[in-house]
Amino acid sequence: MTEFRTSRRAKPSESAPDGVDRASRFSMAHAAEKTSDATPQISLRGLRKTFGAVTAVDGVDLDVYDGEFFAMLGPSGSGKTTVLRIIAGFETPTSGSVFLDGADATGLPSYRRDVNTVFQDYALFPHMTVAKNIEYGLVVDKVPKSERVRRLGEALEMVRLGGFGDRRPTQLSGGQRQRVALARALVKRPKVLLLDEPLGALDLKLREQMQLELKAIQRDVGITFVFVTHDQDEALTLCDRLAVFNDGRIEQLGPAQEVYEFPATAFVAGFVGSSNFIGPHVAREVLGIAGSFAVRPEKVAIMPRGKTVVIGAPRVDGVVRDVVYAGAVTRIIVDGPAGLTLSSTVLNTAGELDVSIRRGTQVTLSWPAAALRRISD
Amino acid sequence: MKLPSALRITLYIWMGIGLAILYIPLLLIVLNSFNSSRTFGFPPTGFTIEWWQRAVSSSGALSALGTSVLAGVCAMLIALALGTMAAFAVQRYTFFGRTTISFLVVLPITLPGIVTGIALNATFVQVLGPFGVALGLATVIIGHATFCIVIVYNNVQARLRRMGTSLEEASSDLGANGWQSFWRVTFPGVRGALVAGAVLAFALSFDEIVVTTFTAGPAIQTLPLWIFSNLFRPNQAPVVNVVAAVLAVAAVVPVWLAQRFSGDSTTSRV
């Protein structure tokens, strides 16, 4: 069977049988497209990093393969940036190893690693022009001038900054600086590009535009991208696979869709998208099953009570507490039995929600049986 | 911000008084250097350039000037080397006793010059004297370097802290080793602070008199020492005035340079 690349911490015995089955079927389909027996571009083994009394990274094992767009997602302080900095060579792990393209790179200084970084604050050299910034890596590598000029031109073209070569970083907008940082790293043609919250400093519209550009650039250059973000939307939008970090560990590792659809833990279910949580007590009382569960709000159908509910076996009666209109969707929060609160997200396709659902309406909620995910606590 | 006009006028007046207190005495010196009265009587009784001619040919003043410049440049160079290294050590490395080192390096600037002077004098004469060390130019330079280091250290250290480490990381990430990163990224970043520190260190050394008194042997006369010993000689007083006037005008240059170079390097393009 194809290896299901999951966190070493995941304990299969704790997952529901149907959950595991679905998850592995899903990942087999995904893994079939990958050459999973190839040497990973990046391999982390038993990585730990402590700063004084603080443990920033606490036992991380990770393989990232050639050509992947990989995301490290997690809240601030979860250790994702430290892992990135260890891969780049800016931090030395307290214990554990880093392998780059199969070779042990744990003690290698950053300037000897075939890895380049796009920094969160871009770290452009303020005393150099855009062109000098981009050329920098080629100059220190003593690349001949003619080739340098050609590659500089290509890089400027790739990030659509032709004609900006003579500007200073201070004369550029945030988005343009971001592109210079990207060009400066990519002009070295590394095997792996690391991106530390690359879009964090940009406003929403620009961020969405840059996401598409990043994705297109990654497809064009075909190298491995590893990026760190705390924005789950961004992670899902950009990456092929992602690792969800919490407290210095990887909570879950897998293709974006798999992590979203089959969250392994309550943390993942809550951090990647939003979830309704059904604790063991409520599950036994209301649903008559044992365990903790999560169900995505968009999978919860809502009907005024008494009307025929077409989908799903589990049905929960409740009273609408709140109706929140949010443009594209409407979120309905329902008080169910035994202290259960469920929210249901409805796409505003018809422009307006069923007017009979408002505060105080008696409703029935239901969802496809498969939408109920068993989670470990 | 718009101030009420009464307040604005009051503030202008106070500013005028403040500037007058600062600069009218200096103007007086320049004026007196052309005053034909030997006793600097005021108002000046007549105009002369005799004192200027005598100053230019005064071998005592010129050699004292030479000594001061030499001592200032040497103290500045020592301060640049040691102050910069100390700043790098404290800002870029962690080691046992780091904060103590930082404290000890800065301390000499707050010590009264007379204490530094007595301490150095005792060391040079009583402790090192038997080993053949005599007070001279070298001891003056060492004395000056003790506080010049602080100026360079503070400037460079503050700049390094403001720069942060991300530019050096970016440089290393792009393949530059330690030396390449230093010369291509770190040094251009601190260049302004180095120039500002060097200019201020030179200026401090140039007008130092207390520590100099204790560390200079009888054969060494820096310009401040020369001025001090000649000021009350009726024959030399007008020449001293000329020297003072020249120094007052010359002092504008380092201050202007220091302000220009300690400004943000990204805007001043240093």
Interface residues (C-beta under 8 A of the other chain):
Chain A: A88 G89 F90 P109 S110 Y111 V115 N116 T117 F119 D121 A123 L124 F125 P126 H127 Y136 G137 V140 D141 R168 T170 R184 A185 K188
Chain B: S166 L167 E169 A170 S171 S172 D173 L174 G175 A176 N177 Q180 R184 V185 P188 G189 S265 T266 T267 R269
